[in-house]
Amino acid sequence: MAKSTNTPKKAEPDFLIGNNGTMVALTPMTAKARKACGDGTVAFEDWQLMGGSIMVDHRMADDLLEHLRDDGFIIAEE
């Protein structure tokens, strides 16, 4: 009889975080995260966009990440 290999599936992160020194890249990975970026839940200026990421000053990133986690978003580091 074959053993069951049901392992819990890891939740997909909503945002990936890349620490680039003075700037932190916040990349939306799920539809939920992209919607939050589009509807103003995650507010940013056009000049903060670099590719598919929102660039945030490292001094403000911790507070932003805390608020995202409080809102139920899953955050993972690259």
C-alpha positions in Angstrom: 0.0 0.0 0.0 1.4 3.4 -1.0 2.1 5.9 1.7 0.3 9.2 1.6 2.7 12.1 0.9 0.3 14.9 1.8 2.6 17.6 3.0 1.2 20.9 3.9 1.4 23.3 1.0 3.4 26.5 1.8 1.4 29.6 1.4 2.4 31.7 -1.6 3.9 35.0 -0.6 1.9 38.1 -1.6 5.0 40.3 -1.7 8.7 39.5 -2.2 11.2 41.8 -0.5 14.6 42.5 -1.9 17.0 44.5 0.3 19.2 46.5 -2.0 21.1 48.5 0.6 19.5 51.9 0.9 16.4 50.8 -1.0 14.0 47.9 -0.5 12.2 46.4 -3.5 8.6 45.4 -2.8 7.4 43.1 -5.5 3.7 42.1 -5.6 3.4 38.4 -6.5 -0.3 37.5 -6.1 -3.5 39.0 -7.6 -4.4 40.1 -4.0 -1.1 42.1 -3.8 -1.4 43.6 -7.3 -5.0 44.7 -6.5 -3.8 46.3 -3.2 -1.2 48.2 -5.3 -3.7 49.3 -7.8 -6.5 50.4 -5.5 -4.4 52.6 -3.2 -4.2 50.2 -0.2 -0.4 50.2 -0.9 0.2 53.9 -1.8 3.2 54.8 -3.9 4.3 57.4 -6.5 5.0 56.5 -10.1 8.7 57.4 -9.7 9.0 54.6 -7.1 8.4 51.9 -9.8 11.4 49.9 -11.1 10.4 47.1 -13.3 7.6 45.2 -11.4 8.8 46.4 -8.0 8.0 49.4 -5.8 11.2 50.9 -4.4 11.0 52.0 -0.7 13.6 53.8 1.4 15.0 51.3 3.9 14.2 53.6 6.8 10.5 53.3 6.0 10.3 49.7 4.9 9.9 48.1 8.3 6.8 50.2 9.1 5.3 49.4 5.7 6.0 45.7 6.0 4.4 45.7 9.5 1.3 47.3 8.1 1.1 44.8 5.3 1.5 41.9 7.7 -1.3 43.4 9.9 -3.5 43.5 6.8 -3.0 39.8 6.3 -0.4 39.8 3.5 2.3 37.2 3.4 5.8 38.6 3.0 8.9 36.7 2.0 12.5 37.7 1.3 14.1 37.0 -2.0 
